[in-house]
């Protein structure tokens, strides 16, 4: 469980940093809007950092793994709602 929590936490930090770099305009490889990049960047970076905090400081592997999975679930819900409400003309 601890290895899974570390892997998902590092992936969250990576995706959070790349989305924030896309939102700032430094990295231009995203197909999504700037607002989506901001939301994904803050979501993944924040929950990835919180997951690492629970791994290192609190030594709670289960909570760290749940916090590592949560941005993926919330991101999919946000992406689905963004796709349903967008105008594709």
Secondary structure, 3 states (H helix, E strand, C coil): CHHHHHHHHHHHHHHHHHHHHHHHCCCCCCCCCHHHHHHHHHHHHHHHHHHHHHHHCCCCHHHHHHHHHHHHHHHHHHHHHHHHHCCCC
